[in-house]
Amino acid sequence: MSLDQPAIDLSPRVSDEVRKTTCYMCACRCGINVHMKDGKVAYIEGNKDHPVNKGVLCAKGSAGIMQHNAPSRLRAPLKRVGERGSGEYEEISWEEALTLATEWLAPIRANAPEKLAFFTGRDQSQSFTSLWAQGFGTPNYAAHGGFCSVNMAAAGIYTMGGAFWEFGQPDWDRTKMVMIFGVAEDHDSNPIKMGIGRAKARGAKIVGVNPIRTGYNAVADDWVGITPGTDGLFILSMIHCLMKAGKIDLDYLARFTNASVLINEDPKSDQRGQFLRDDQGQPLVIDRATGKLAPWNGVGVEPDLSKTHRAKGITHRPAFHLMAEKYMSDDYAPEAVADRCGLTPARIRQMAAELARVAFDEAITVDQPWTDFRGKHHDRMIGRPVSFHAMRGISAHSNGFQTCRALHVLQIILGSVETPGGMRFKPPYPKPATAHPKPHGKVTPGQALDGPHLGYVHGPEDLLLDENDQPKRIDKAYSWENPMSAHGLMHMVISNAHAGTPYKIDTLFMYMANMSWNSSMNTGGVMKMLTDKDEDGEYVIPRIIYSDAYSSEMIAYADLILPDTTYLERHDCISLLDRPICEADAVADAIRWPVVEPDRDVRGFQSVLCELGARLGLPGFVNEDGSQKYADYADYITHHIRRPGIGPLAGFRLGENGKMQGGRGDVNEAQLDNYISNGGFWMEHVPAECSYYKPFNAAYQDWAVKLGFYDVVQPYIFQIYCEPLRKFQAAAEGIGTRQPPEHLRDQIKATMDPLPIWYAPFEDSSVDPDEYPIHALTQRPMAMYHSWGTQNAWLRQIHGHNPLYLPTAIWEQHGFAEGDWAKVTSAHGSIVVPVAHQASLNAHTIWTWNAIGKRKGAWALDTDASEANKGFLLNHLIHELLPPKGDGLRWANSDPITGQAAWFDLRVKIEKTRETNEAKPAMPPLKSPVPQGPETLVWKVGT
């Protein structure tokens, strides 16, 4: 080679500064390095030091630069001047906007706080927004969990103190077999991808259970293409096989679950079906060493699964006996359930046998001594290296709560929860239902609510009902219709407010909730509800305040718009009080901070609430002299104290003599600067002796109290038998002073079984399955997260529209060819959409990507954009209520226990239709408050 070759810079400098913060292109919340040049964002990459993603960044994260520069960003506060839905607005100042909001809200707070319904979408500051709503005094607050995955979360909390995703994860570095149920690629995507990669590199087997084979299921070693809504039946059949074969961890069940707790079986007792208890109210077991009754948590007690207790002529058995009686029944034999699941009996037996083989024949041990809560010393930690992960696919059904409980019980009977190679909780979890607050709903005009809105009920006495047994909340959460609705029911707010049941509201206040489009069932109906007027010509829902960063479909239906910033322009707090980012081996939290200042007249929504709260005089938002307590959200993050020593952030707090420490501590004025210097996060590793068996591990319990996860040591055992469910069931049987209305008794008795059960999705019995033989699903792609991703100039190139995917049998039956369109009809409505062939599908299931379709005029997209013409929503086919049954009642299209929206119960029929260039229904274009974006986005950073 010639010595006079030109010098080429192979690594040109792309920035003059790197600012480290937290991504918000999905809920994964990875660490990112934002490269700046001349004060502008030039490039985004992953932060290799961050505990969540360790430098890995997906397409969404890299495309954050396009989100930050999106043409659809709102410019200033807006006041409606035309009819709702017209898009007629005028820009106003923040002073005018906040004055108007105060004028609307102050009389409500003074006279009837329940007339405000304040609901937030996919924000990550729910501990803050709930505090604001609590100070206002309204009982009507929740976030989006009720239409997302409350079944998974609540079933996990009630059963074992946590579930998956934010609560727990597979032990990726030790597991030998992972089963994933109903997991799409949008949530927790980078950690799951990294975990699957590590597990497969070690030779672990990945099994995907999903009607659709994409993403994680596509890289799985085995795929179970189950029929939608039958996951619980499949799981319970595997439990049947495992119990029949004796492949369950009896020692684990006896020590660490309530399988050993005695059940009151006196048919004349009002406590029948509940736990036998001692004088201190502690559930009783039989001590194997003495043969006598003992409290479950007694020092040195060795619970016995086999012994029974005879008293006054009645034999009381441990819950394990009831489990055996139920699950060893032939009703759950593979031969009895396989057809319904779309599987063969041999397939079910194969999967159960594989789980048993790995759990028991390939058990692992970790030479780590530990001591349990009863004082028993263990020389080592025994691992059953099978692990599970699940999400919305099994949750968003009307049988989802019990299905999720069934999956948790499957893990537990194998002894694979919180053991090496199994499922591990992420600090600050696990936290059992008894460690969480109960819901509160006492309204006093001019005062704060009597406690947190959301929580976990333990029986009918905790329901939020008024003196006439009517729901206290507009969404009917914590009522007999939805007794254990731990996350509220955001998807029912607009329809209930429109119907005036249980009462009318004055103002609907929402944040990041695209309820007039992809976040609602019955999309067209919701648009009508938002614009309907009464006989006096007034809107049925009198006022709507909405905050968003972008010109979404919901913007057109608000009366007052408070423009939010992008995630690179504001402070955020990813808090242990809220939706933490921890991993199983470490506790962590993080911040976002303004790496750039907005170039528009916009403000972070949380900072707006600080000022609005002060103007309204809300407790917690004003000082004793009435002045504003927090200048902005950053001020709140730094100075708010939730309880002694505990604030929104756990890191870099001040201990004795001003020494920095994590967990508990005093306010540190430089806390946010400390986070920024540390890459935007704080982390502390879980001590080795605390790594596993967290609920039962004395060392972990002490460490958790030290860090402030809770204030007193509170070990617990897993609740296979869920006593709160039995209490509701007993009320439906006529026991107790608070009982359900007659029309709900049979439903409660049938569905609220204290042991996991399966029942058919409600839509199966509400429509004719011969007329509507096909299941229809949506899931989110890896490159998108909800509706804001499909305006992104880079990500649109990956998913510019969404065809409806059909399995081979349906494709060939109807004679479809590439480029064809189909009419899809449900009991609620019809759509016309483009179709595509996918062989890797359950034979009776069709599906599409969610939230790709856009309404014309929204998101600053051209009206000819593919998203607005070939993109579509299945939401038009789904209603918040089931079709009429002829009994004079309209039943909710939701899980009867939690109220979770049953998105995936949908049944349809399909027919070939003539080719068209536009998906239907086609709504009229919206008039947007921001101009249409340019055909090509071009800008240059630096010189």
Beta strands, then each sheet from edge to edge (+ up, - down):
strand 1: 17-22
strand 2: 31-37
strand 3: 40-46
strand 4: 78-80
strand 5: 89-91
strand 6: 116-120
strand 7: 141-142
strand 8: 168-170
strand 9: 177-181
strand 10: 205-209
strand 11: 222-224
strand 12: 284-286
strand 13: 293-295
strand 14: 309-311
strand 15: 314-316
strand 16: 364-366
strand 17: 370-371
strand 18: 377-378
strand 19: 381-383
strand 20: 386-390
strand 21: 423-425
strand 22: 507-511
strand 23: 543-548
strand 24: 560-563
strand 25: 572-574
strand 26: 586-592
strand 27: 653-654
strand 28: 660-661
strand 29: 681-685
strand 30: 774-779
strand 31: 804-806
strand 32: 821-825
strand 33: 830-837
strand 34: 845-849
strand 35: 907-913
sheet 1: 1+ 2- 3+
sheet 2: 5+ 4- 24+ 23+ 22+ 6+ 7+
sheet 3: 8+ 21-
sheet 4: 11+ 10+ 9+ 20+
sheet 5: 12+ 13-
sheet 6: 14+ 15-
sheet 7: 16+ 19-
sheet 8: 17+ 18-
sheet 9: 25+ 26- 29+
sheet 10: 27+ 28-
sheet 11: 31+ 33+ 32- 35+ 30- 34-
end
